Amino acid sequence: MKIENINVSSYPNSEKIYVDGKLFPIRVAMRRIRQYPTVRIEDGKRVEYPNDDITVYDTSGPYTDPAVTPDINKGLPRDREQWVEQRGDTGRLDDITSEYGRSRRAMRSLDDIRFPVFHRPRRAREGRRVTQMHYARKGIITAEMEYVAIRENLDNEARGIETYITPEFVRQEVAAGRAVIASNINHPEAEPMVIGSAFAVKLNTNIGNSALSSGIEEEVRKAVWSCYWGGDTLMDLSSGDNIHETREWIIRNCPVPMGTVPIYQALEKVNGVVKDLSWEIYRDTLIEQCEQGVDYFTIHAGVLREQAPLVAQRLTGCVSRGGSIMMQWCVEHNEESFLYTHFDEICEILNKYDVAVSLGDGMRPGSTHDANDRAQFLELEVLGRLTRQAWEHDVQVLIEGPGHVPMNKIPANMDKEKKDCLDAPFYTLGPLTTDIAPAYDHITSAIGAAIISSLGTAMICYVTPKEHLSLPNLNDVREGVIAYKIAAHAADLAKGFPGARVRDDALSKARFEFRWKDQFNLSLDPEKARRFYLESRREAPEADDRFCTMCGPNFCAMRISQNVSEKCHENEC
Amino acid sequence: MKIENINVSSYPNSEKIYVDGKLFPIRVAMRRIRQYPTVRIEDGKRVEYPNDDITVYDTSGPYTDPAVTPDINKGLPRDREQWVEQRGDTGRLDDITSEYGRSRRAMRSLDDIRFPVFHRPRRAREGRRVTQMHYARKGIITAEMEYVAIRENLDNEARGIETYITPEFVRQEVAAGRAVIASNINHPEAEPMVIGSAFAVKLNTNIGNSALSSGIEEEVRKAVWSCYWGGDTLMDLSSGDNIHETREWIIRNCPVPMGTVPIYQALEKVNGVVKDLSWEIYRDTLIEQCEQGVDYFTIHAGVLREQAPLVAQRLTGCVSRGGSIMMQWCVEHNEESFLYTHFDEICEILNKYDVAVSLGDGMRPGSTHDANDRAQFLELEVLGRLTRQAWEHDVQVLIEGPGHVPMNKIPANMDKEKKDCLDAPFYTLGPLTTDIAPAYDHITSAIGAAIISSLGTAMICYVTPKEHLSLPNLNDVREGVIAYKIAAHAADLAKGFPGARVRDDALSKARFEFRWKDQFNLSLDPEKARRFYLESRREAPEADDRFCTMCGPNFCAMRISQNVSEKCHENEC
């Protein structure tokens, strides 16, 4: 199998720039959008006033760098490999540790779909912990910490915008568990990013095939596509065939941290028979994925046997795949969940590779009816205890949250998470604020996501228009990502995040000055904005008209307003 | 000209029902959605448990009643005519009062585009006021008040849901100015509805041609279409040719209250030359539209001359069409706005027909940058004074609100409106919570609309994906309406509005029981939900599978959860 290169159309009027580190020899990728000048007629003469370039956060990786031509069959450059190497606390293994991983490698029948390049996995040396939290607690600033500090600030310094974000601040936040830099030492293709309430709100996208759907190439395309539109992290939720091979292709080509839910693959290994799951199979799956480079695992260790009767009282039971699997296992074995009883061992695996744990909310409400109920909040308390436990092993922790929650019940979710889980970053799915709009759940949930992230949620997991109905296609991914970029950015504005206003103000100025191209180029989806504008202008396709079809030439408030203001500036009013 | 009948596909598995009044011989239209039974296998036998019909608010008018076949060329039935007639305080005029209206009638060249039926306009008898507020203050419960009380409650009584909404409660709210029933005596085709923070949140849609666009037939189609999808009121913002005739076609076929911004047409009458506007032309336009049946007028009477310098300081000046026109007029004439100086006369016209005034926010911010600034809040204070003034004439009042506002600044808008404008219903455009997403402003603004209506805003004006870019087409209207139905309903849930939960809970139950058809039928857009579901099921098109393509058959959390719960119910857990 050979996958054709993926051409994402580059952003209009933009260039990829790299900002050098001061502490480390790192290059932090950003996007710079050039603007056209403002044109005024003064004393009968055309005068141009230049407008600043606008620097924006860029998750697209090398795909939008004309100096790099990523080859999907070789994978992205592995820049971060030397940062890890230089710390001297890891080593390369001779072979994959996981039994399953080795067996897959040995299968000739998989040769055709296997990713062509093999990298020997890296692991912490005996007795060492290699997590960002470990370094942070030791007072060590890593290259990753400097990278994310620069990345969050964009060009704030050059603009004279006050910021609290320094490499040392990042270190403190990671040390305190309030921020996570998910960065498996085996995923050196990823550009470091930080998840925490003191930073820009991030968004996660979900991709992955199911038994009924898509193949490897389609999933790789979705991954690149979701990064292009602005996904900060990516979860591969595949549950169909060839999960191991699909994941390898995705990770090697993924410029953002990638997460999985390992229980899905474990269940495939026992042919979908929940009862046959065991700690041994799960453990081997964790190691297999740690060595492939997964950056964070969703682990539903907070689902306990005692919760089963609470679930039975609900309108929509348990809607978490991982949660329902573990619940069934507990009931069938009449035993406590092995994720819970083996949680210390899990952490000791994770801190050898720096995989973060994302404590799954198996009890998240699947309907606004079930929001904030006892099952949900009891689990959150368990997650708080597990957070402490993970931190004892220097493992970085995210806390997953709901789900379906009416607006009036959203603040209690954030408050309780902060309190019970000691300010570990909250990572929520929406929440959806009503249940009555399947096919529009990117909107029902963008409302909840914007609200909860303005209250302190650090990362929001996107929902596409196909939620509840079907797997998303490329267009659904785009719609979902943009809806969540909106929610995240609206929250950044509400929080007064340093520099968040710059892009809004630039676009608003461009809009007011009828610099249509700048309005498109500064927007989250330049292609669509431009297309919508042109659609209605078949009859009058002038590019820089001082009006649009909404109001027509006689009724443009902005033009009239400018005329009035000019009079005011001339002291006529 | 003859317009073909408009077939809106009727809602699936639904019937139009009518609930009889107890005080008046009225029939209140609603939609009843039938559900399939829940099927369980018990002791090896298939047992069916019926599910309740769900009654929902219906704005589609007679178009979805199979017993009626509306003919666009004749207009809708004029049921409300006799309610008005029976009050005995109005009379029919022999001819149109407005000079302009008479001149249009006399033009033979317009015969082809003129609405075929002429109804003699109705007006209050000399010295009488015929507004709902007038009756309410006199202690009179009108048929309109009983209608909206029944309409808001749906089947709450049958369900045993406690409600505070009675005809007397409606009367009190209207008398206090906290609620508006916009119901021009010349628009008897409209079904009464109520706007107020104690009631379900309503949404307004905007249609209307501009000089560059669409014709009469297209606008009538948009009007019917927007009501079909759930628009509660409709504004015709036409500013191109034949505004008078276009409006007549729309009103005669519009089952919901319709609003306009009369200054747009006044400006067309003076060929777009702002300076030539005058009180006389405006006054004649008001009367012209009152007699056609417009239910509420946006009047930018709060835009004062003194605000011009404040506007000049803004990033995006004045973005209200009506506001900018009046500002320019004030500056050019160096005079106070005639809308302000003649406001008492305006009110004395309006209370002869019961047209509500929607006090326009000419100073609404056009960018998040300008939100909550002095220009905006000063105008709001003026609107408060005008509210008192309108109420002295028994004229019903709505207060229009922003615009572009970051989330953290939204609550101050609602607080100030309540305080300055004495709890008159707030009617906001979004607000948009960020400026960076043209082509997705239905989403940036649905976030703000949901938040502000959960705080007490009574009606939200939709924004379509084409906002800032172009006039909406039919599909944009649908997308905009659904986004705002979501915002309004999310707010109703958050407010704990009586009965709001019923539909959510029914849909969630259907979802959990894999009653796919019920899930679609109960949703805001059954056609799209069903289409999305079927899209990915070409290979496995079974109708009632107990899974979907998102997770595939082995991984359905809801199915697993049901199995676990069944065990729990059998006391095995």
Interface residues (C-beta under 8 A of the other chain):
Chain A: S210 A211 L212 S213 S239 G240 Y264 L267 G272 V274 R305 A308 P309 V311 A312 L315 T316 G317 C318 V319 S320 R321 G323 S324 I325 M327 Q328 V331 G366 S367 T368 H369 H404 P406 M407 N408 T433 T434 D435 I436 A437 P438 A439 Y440 H442 I443 T444 A446 I447 A450 I451 S454 P465 K466 E467 H468 L469 S470 L471 I482 A483 K485 I486 A487 H489 A490 A491 L493 A494 K495 G496 R501 R503 D504 D505 L507 S508 K509 R511 F512 Q519 F520 L522 S523 L524 D525 K528 A529 R531 F532 Y533 E535 S536 R537 E539 A540 C548 T549 M550 C551 G552 P553 N554 F555 C556 A557 M558 I560 S561 Q562 N563 V564 S565 K567 C568 H569 E572 C573
Chain B: S210 A211 L212 S213 S239 G240 Y264 L267 E268 G272 V274 R305 A308 P309 V311 A312 L315 T316 G317 C318 V319 S320 R321 G323 S324 I325 M327 Q328 V331 G366 S367 T368 H369 H404 P406 M407 N408 T433 T434 D435 I436 A437 P438 A439 Y440 H442 I443 T444 A446 I447 A450 I451 S454 P465 K466 E467 H468 L469 S470 L471 I482 A483 K485 I486 A487 H489 A490 A491 L493 A494 K495 G496 R501 R503 D504 D505 L507 S508 K509 R511 F512 Q519 F520 L522 S523 L524 D525 K528 A529 R531 F532 Y533 E535 S536 R537 E539 A540 C548 T549 M550 C551 G552 P553 N554 F555 C556 A557 M558 I560 S561 Q562 N563 V564 S565 K567 C568 H569 E572 C573
